[in-house]
């Protein structure tokens, strides 16, 4: 049974969203300096690298990251390969997919190639999800949607309508995945964010587990 770690390693070379705090990692205690232990100081945004957006990220009455249901963060998911795509993921494209009995969906796009190449630059022209695409997913009873960009929304989209539509309907948003090495198919998703009390998001370790007997049926 194969495991895929699709999380981005956090380092000071990892791109961050423009305007977010830069990643800072340093030793506040060091064995080389005569201290008894190595202790790393870490400074970063809650939306660094692979992370989950909680509803409170944009919704005033939304729940925080520590209140997200574990039964949505862990379970069967479908990975769709859209690496050929150079336009946003919209409703017309999603309507062609078979999403029957699918509750969690991950989008693999050309974005993942940038992570695989360790590109330190932030690219604004990443593949994103349109608002009508998000509406279709919400209508299809999707509970979690993931993408291999730092945001599910287009960089120049004013007002964050895609985020609002998903988060207002308690659809969990998982961003910053590296899916380059993962074939399309059905997997078990394990996505556990740091349990930061009341926070609007958190870095998340995400693992996909391959299973020939995995079923997507029976979840609501």
C-alpha positions as CSV (number, residue, x, y, z in Angstrom):
1,X,0.0,0.0,0.0
2,X,1.8,3.1,-1.2
3,X,1.8,6.4,0.7
4,X,2.3,9.8,-1.0
5,X,3.4,12.8,1.1
6,X,1.9,15.7,-0.9
7,X,3.0,18.4,1.6
8,X,5.4,21.2,0.8
9,X,8.6,21.2,3.0
10,X,8.6,24.5,4.9
11,X,11.8,26.5,4.5
12,X,12.8,30.1,4.0
13,X,13.0,29.4,0.2
14,X,9.3,28.5,0.0
15,X,7.2,31.1,-1.8
16,X,4.6,32.9,0.2
17,X,1.5,34.8,-0.8
18,X,2.4,38.4,-1.6
19,X,1.9,40.5,1.6
20,X,2.0,37.6,4.0
21,X,4.9,37.3,6.5
22,X,8.1,35.8,5.3
23,X,9.1,32.4,6.6
24,X,11.7,32.7,9.4
25,X,13.6,29.7,10.8
26,X,16.5,30.0,13.2
27,X,18.0,28.3,16.2
28,X,17.2,30.0,19.4
29,X,19.3,27.4,21.2
30,X,22.2,25.6,19.5
31,X,24.3,22.6,20.4
32,X,27.2,24.2,18.4
33,X,27.0,27.3,20.6
34,X,27.2,25.2,23.8
35,X,23.5,24.9,24.5
36,X,22.1,21.6,25.8
37,X,19.6,21.3,22.9
38,X,18.8,22.5,19.4
39,X,15.6,24.6,19.5
40,X,14.2,26.0,16.3
41,X,12.3,29.3,16.3
42,X,9.7,29.4,13.6
43,X,7.9,32.5,12.3
44,X,5.3,32.2,9.5
45,X,1.7,32.9,8.4
46,X,-1.0,30.3,9.2
47,X,-1.4,30.1,5.4
48,X,2.2,29.0,4.7
49,X,2.9,26.1,2.2
50,X,0.4,23.3,2.3
51,X,-2.4,24.6,4.5
52,X,-6.1,24.6,5.2
53,X,-8.3,27.6,5.2
54,X,-10.9,27.6,8.0
55,X,-14.3,29.3,7.4
56,X,-13.1,32.1,9.8
57,X,-10.5,33.1,7.2
58,X,-13.2,35.1,5.4
59,X,-16.5,34.5,7.2
60,X,-17.0,36.6,10.4
61,X,-19.1,33.9,12.0
62,X,-17.1,31.0,10.6
63,X,-15.4,28.3,12.7
64,X,-11.7,28.2,13.4
65,X,-9.2,25.6,12.3
66,X,-9.4,23.7,15.6
67,X,-13.1,23.1,15.1
68,X,-13.0,21.5,11.7
69,X,-14.5,18.0,11.7
70,X,-11.9,15.2,11.6
71,X,-14.3,12.9,9.6
72,X,-14.0,15.4,6.7
73,X,-10.2,15.7,6.9
74,X,-9.7,12.0,6.8
75,X,-11.4,9.7,4.3
76,X,-11.8,8.7,0.6
77,X,-10.9,11.3,-2.0
78,X,-10.6,11.5,-5.8
79,X,-7.5,13.1,-7.5
80,X,-8.3,14.5,-10.9
81,X,-5.4,15.2,-13.3
82,X,-5.8,18.5,-15.1
83,X,-2.1,19.1,-15.9
84,X,-3.0,19.9,-19.5
85,X,-5.1,22.9,-18.4
86,X,-4.0,26.5,-19.0
87,X,-7.3,28.1,-18.0
88,X,-9.2,28.2,-14.7
89,X,-11.2,25.2,-13.6
90,X,-14.8,26.1,-14.3
91,X,-18.3,24.6,-14.1
92,X,-18.3,23.4,-17.7
93,X,-15.2,21.4,-17.1
94,X,-16.4,19.9,-13.8
95,X,-19.7,18.9,-15.3
96,X,-17.8,16.4,-17.5
97,X,-16.3,14.6,-14.5
98,X,-18.0,11.7,-12.7
99,X,-18.4,13.0,-9.1
100,X,-21.0,10.5,-8.0
101,X,-20.4,9.5,-4.4
102,X,-17.3,11.8,-4.2
103,X,-17.0,13.9,-1.1
104,X,-13.4,15.1,-1.4
105,X,-11.7,16.2,-4.5
106,X,-8.1,17.2,-5.3
107,X,-7.0,19.0,-8.5
108,X,-3.6,18.2,-10.0
109,X,-2.6,20.9,-12.4
110,X,0.6,22.4,-14.0
111,X,1.1,24.2,-10.7
112,X,2.7,21.1,-9.2
113,X,5.6,21.3,-11.6
114,X,6.7,24.5,-10.0
115,X,6.9,22.8,-6.6
116,X,8.7,19.8,-8.1
117,X,11.3,22.2,-9.6
118,X,11.7,24.0,-6.2
119,X,11.0,27.3,-7.9
120,X,11.4,30.0,-5.2
121,X,9.4,32.6,-7.1
122,X,5.7,33.3,-6.7
123,X,3.8,32.9,-10.0
124,X,0.6,34.8,-10.3
125,X,-0.7,32.9,-13.4
126,X,-1.4,29.6,-11.5
127,X,-4.4,27.5,-12.4
128,X,-7.3,28.3,-10.1
129,X,-11.0,27.5,-9.5
130,X,-13.7,29.8,-10.7
131,X,-16.7,30.8,-8.7
132,X,-19.2,28.9,-10.9
133,X,-16.9,25.9,-10.5
134,X,-17.0,26.2,-6.7
135,X,-20.8,26.5,-6.9
136,X,-21.0,23.3,-8.9
137,X,-18.8,21.5,-6.3
138,X,-21.0,22.8,-3.5
139,X,-24.1,21.6,-5.3
140,X,-22.4,18.2,-5.8
141,X,-22.1,17.8,-2.0
142,X,-18.3,18.1,-2.0
143,X,-17.0,18.6,1.5
144,X,-13.4,19.3,0.8
145,X,-11.5,20.6,-2.2
146,X,-7.8,20.8,-2.7
147,X,-5.5,22.3,-5.2
148,X,-1.8,22.6,-5.9
149,X,-1.5,26.4,-5.7
150,X,-1.2,28.7,-2.6
151,X,-4.7,29.8,-3.3
152,X,-7.7,28.2,-4.9
153,X,-8.8,31.6,-6.2
154,X,-7.3,33.5,-9.1
155,X,-4.7,36.0,-8.0
156,X,-6.5,39.0,-9.5
157,X,-10.0,38.0,-8.4
158,X,-11.4,40.9,-6.3
159,X,-13.5,40.1,-3.2
160,X,-12.6,36.4,-3.0
161,X,-16.0,35.1,-4.2
162,X,-14.7,31.5,-4.7
163,X,-13.4,31.4,-1.1
164,X,-16.6,33.0,0.3
165,X,-18.9,30.5,-1.6
166,X,-17.0,27.5,-0.3
167,X,-16.3,28.6,3.2
168,X,-19.8,30.0,3.8
169,X,-21.1,26.5,3.0
170,X,-18.4,24.8,5.2
171,X,-16.5,23.3,2.3
172,X,-12.9,22.9,3.5
173,X,-10.3,24.4,1.3
174,X,-6.9,22.6,1.1
175,X,-4.2,24.6,-0.7
176,X,-0.5,24.3,-1.5
177,X,-0.4,20.6,-2.4
178,X,2.4,19.0,-4.5
179,X,0.7,16.3,-6.6
180,X,3.4,16.0,-9.3
181,X,4.2,12.4,-8.5
182,X,0.7,11.2,-7.8
183,X,-1.4,9.5,-10.5
184,X,-5.0,10.3,-10.9
185,X,-7.3,8.0,-9.0
186,X,-9.0,7.3,-5.7
187,X,-7.1,7.5,-2.4
188,X,-7.5,7.8,1.3
189,X,-6.8,11.4,2.3
190,X,-5.2,12.3,5.7
191,X,-5.0,16.1,6.1
192,X,-4.3,17.2,9.6
193,X,-3.7,20.9,10.3
194,X,-1.9,22.2,13.3
195,X,-4.5,22.6,16.1
196,X,-4.2,26.4,16.5
197,X,-7.0,27.5,18.7
198,X,-9.4,29.9,16.9
199,X,-7.0,30.4,14.0
200,X,-8.2,31.1,10.5
201,X,-5.9,28.5,8.9
202,X,-2.9,26.3,9.6
203,X,-0.1,24.5,7.9
204,X,-1.1,20.9,7.2
205,X,0.7,17.6,6.7
206,X,-1.2,15.8,3.9
207,X,-0.8,12.2,3.0
208,X,-2.6,10.1,0.3
209,X,-2.8,6.4,0.9
210,X,-3.3,4.1,-2.1
211,X,-5.7,1.3,-1.7
212,X,-7.2,-1.1,-4.2
213,X,-10.2,-1.7,-1.9
214,X,-11.0,1.9,-1.2
215,X,-14.6,2.8,-1.7
216,X,-16.0,6.3,-2.2
217,X,-19.6,5.2,-1.5
218,X,-21.7,5.5,1.6
219,X,-20.5,8.9,2.9
220,X,-22.8,11.9,3.4
